[in-house]
């Protein structure tokens, strides 16, 4: 009887330790991945709150309404361009054609328009980094490097807002 009890106890302890060590290993991997992501996010300015996103969007709108105001462009650049991490943040806003009746097609059109808008702002930031913010808004045509979508939101009114990060080259 002692032998059976001992084997059962050893088997039970083996299972408990297996789950314990597996659980610890899994938790450690998750922690390591989370720590690596946090380091990357802070370096690449991926951790951006709604306040910063709103500030970028607000400044972009002010630049559009005052295309010759160099100080506004500089202020936007200070918020949207991280020269240490070598990244540009741009917010794109898109709406769909009001005549489109398909909700799926409306979302796709709004998303595409938001991507184009974010790419346009990225092109301006690249130009302004080269020329010291002298080029007025509305006066460039340029190719834009690929970007990464950090945040994307479809608003209740059907607009799409995208926060895009692109390399500062």
Secondary structure as a PSIPRED ss2 file (coil, helix, strand):
# PSIPRED VFORMAT (PSIPRED V4.0)

   1 X C   1.000  0.000  0.000
   2 X H   0.000  1.000  0.000
   3 X H   0.000  1.000  0.000
   4 X H   0.000  1.000  0.000
   5 X H   0.000  1.000  0.000
   6 X H   0.000  1.000  0.000
   7 X H   0.000  1.000  0.000
   8 X H   0.000  1.000  0.000
   9 X H   0.000  1.000  0.000
  10 X H   0.000  1.000  0.000
  11 X H   0.000  1.000  0.000
  12 X H   0.000  1.000  0.000
  13 X H   0.000  1.000  0.000
  14 X H   0.000  1.000  0.000
  15 X H   0.000  1.000  0.000
  16 X H   0.000  1.000  0.000
  17 X H   0.000  1.000  0.000
  18 X H   0.000  1.000  0.000
  19 X H   0.000  1.000  0.000
  20 X H   0.000  1.000  0.000
  21 X H   0.000  1.000  0.000
  22 X H   0.000  1.000  0.000
  23 X H   0.000  1.000  0.000
  24 X H   0.000  1.000  0.000
  25 X H   0.000  1.000  0.000
  26 X H   0.000  1.000  0.000
  27 X H   0.000  1.000  0.000
  28 X H   0.000  1.000  0.000
  29 X H   0.000  1.000  0.000
  30 X H   0.000  1.000  0.000
  31 X H   0.000  1.000  0.000
  32 X H   0.000  1.000  0.000
  33 X H   0.000  1.000  0.000
  34 X H   0.000  1.000  0.000
  35 X H   0.000  1.000  0.000
  36 X H   0.000  1.000  0.000
  37 X H   0.000  1.000  0.000
  38 X H   0.000  1.000  0.000
  39 X H   0.000  1.000  0.000
  40 X H   0.000  1.000  0.000
  41 X H   0.000  1.000  0.000
  42 X H   0.000  1.000  0.000
  43 X H   0.000  1.000  0.000
  44 X C   1.000  0.000  0.000
  45 X C   1.000  0.000  0.000
  46 X C   1.000  0.000  0.000
  47 X C   1.000  0.000  0.000
  48 X C   1.000  0.000  0.000
  49 X C   1.000  0.000  0.000
  50 X H   0.000  1.000  0.000
  51 X H   0.000  1.000  0.000
  52 X H   0.000  1.000  0.000
  53 X H   0.000  1.000  0.000
  54 X H   0.000  1.000  0.000
  55 X H   0.000  1.000  0.000
  56 X H   0.000  1.000  0.000
  57 X H   0.000  1.000  0.000
  58 X H   0.000  1.000  0.000
  59 X H   0.000  1.000  0.000
  60 X H   0.000  1.000  0.000
  61 X H   0.000  1.000  0.000
  62 X H   0.000  1.000  0.000
  63 X H   0.000  1.000  0.000
  64 X H   0.000  1.000  0.000
  65 X H   0.000  1.000  0.000
  66 X C   1.000  0.000  0.000
  67 X C   1.000  0.000  0.000
  68 X C   1.000  0.000  0.000
  69 X C   1.000  0.000  0.000
  70 X H   0.000  1.000  0.000
  71 X H   0.000  1.000  0.000
  72 X H   0.000  1.000  0.000
  73 X H   0.000  1.000  0.000
  74 X H   0.000  1.000  0.000
  75 X H   0.000  1.000  0.000
  76 X H   0.000  1.000  0.000
  77 X H   0.000  1.000  0.000
  78 X H   0.000  1.000  0.000
  79 X H   0.000  1.000  0.000
  80 X H   0.000  1.000  0.000
  81 X E   0.000  0.000  1.000
  82 X E   0.000  0.000  1.000
  83 X C   1.000  0.000  0.000
  84 X C   1.000  0.000  0.000
  85 X C   1.000  0.000  0.000
  86 X C   1.000  0.000  0.000
  87 X E   0.000  0.000  1.000
  88 X E   0.000  0.000  1.000
  89 X E   0.000  0.000  1.000
  90 X E   0.000  0.000  1.000
  91 X E   0.000  0.000  1.000
  92 X E   0.000  0.000  1.000
  93 X E   0.000  0.000  1.000
  94 X E   0.000  0.000  1.000
  95 X C   1.000  0.000  0.000
  96 X C   1.000  0.000  0.000
  97 X C   1.000  0.000  0.000
  98 X C   1.000  0.000  0.000
  99 X C   1.000  0.000  0.000
 100 X C   1.000  0.000  0.000
 101 X C   1.000  0.000  0.000
 102 X C   1.000  0.000  0.000
 103 X H   0.000  1.000  0.000
 104 X H   0.000  1.000  0.000
 105 X H   0.000  1.000  0.000
 106 X H   0.000  1.000  0.000
 107 X H   0.000  1.000  0.000
 108 X H   0.000  1.000  0.000
 109 X H   0.000  1.000  0.000
 110 X H   0.000  1.000  0.000
 111 X H   0.000  1.000  0.000
 112 X H   0.000  1.000  0.000
 113 X H   0.000  1.000  0.000
 114 X H   0.000  1.000  0.000
 115 X H   0.000  1.000  0.000
 116 X H   0.000  1.000  0.000
 117 X H   0.000  1.000  0.000
 118 X H   0.000  1.000  0.000
 119 X H   0.000  1.000  0.000
 120 X H   0.000  1.000  0.000
 121 X H   0.000  1.000  0.000
 122 X H   0.000  1.000  0.000
 123 X H   0.000  1.000  0.000
 124 X H   0.000  1.000  0.000
 125 X H   0.000  1.000  0.000
 126 X H   0.000  1.000  0.000
 127 X H   0.000  1.000  0.000
 128 X H   0.000  1.000  0.000
 129 X H   0.000  1.000  0.000
 130 X H   0.000  1.000  0.000
 131 X H   0.000  1.000  0.000
 132 X C   1.000  0.000  0.000
 133 X C   1.000  0.000  0.000
 134 X C   1.000  0.000  0.000
 135 X C   1.000  0.000  0.000
 136 X C   1.000  0.000  0.000
 137 X C   1.000  0.000  0.000
 138 X C   1.000  0.000  0.000
 139 X C   1.000  0.000  0.000
 140 X C   1.000  0.000  0.000
 141 X C   1.000  0.000  0.000
 142 X C   1.000  0.000  0.000
 143 X C   1.000  0.000  0.000
 144 X C   1.000  0.000  0.000
 145 X C   1.000  0.000  0.000
 146 X C   1.000  0.000  0.000
 147 X E   0.000  0.000  1.000
 148 X E   0.000  0.000  1.000
 149 X E   0.000  0.000  1.000
 150 X E   0.000  0.000  1.000
 151 X E   0.000  0.000  1.000
 152 X E   0.000  0.000  1.000
 153 X E   0.000  0.000  1.000
 154 X E   0.000  0.000  1.000
 155 X C   1.000  0.000  0.000
 156 X C   1.000  0.000  0.000
 157 X C   1.000  0.000  0.000
 158 X C   1.000  0.000  0.000
 159 X C   1.000  0.000  0.000
 160 X E   0.000  0.000  1.000
 161 X E   0.000  0.000  1.000
 162 X E   0.000  0.000  1.000
 163 X E   0.000  0.000  1.000
 164 X E   0.000  0.000  1.000
 165 X E   0.000  0.000  1.000
 166 X E   0.000  0.000  1.000
 167 X E   0.000  0.000  1.000
 168 X C   1.000  0.000  0.000
 169 X C   1.000  0.000  0.000
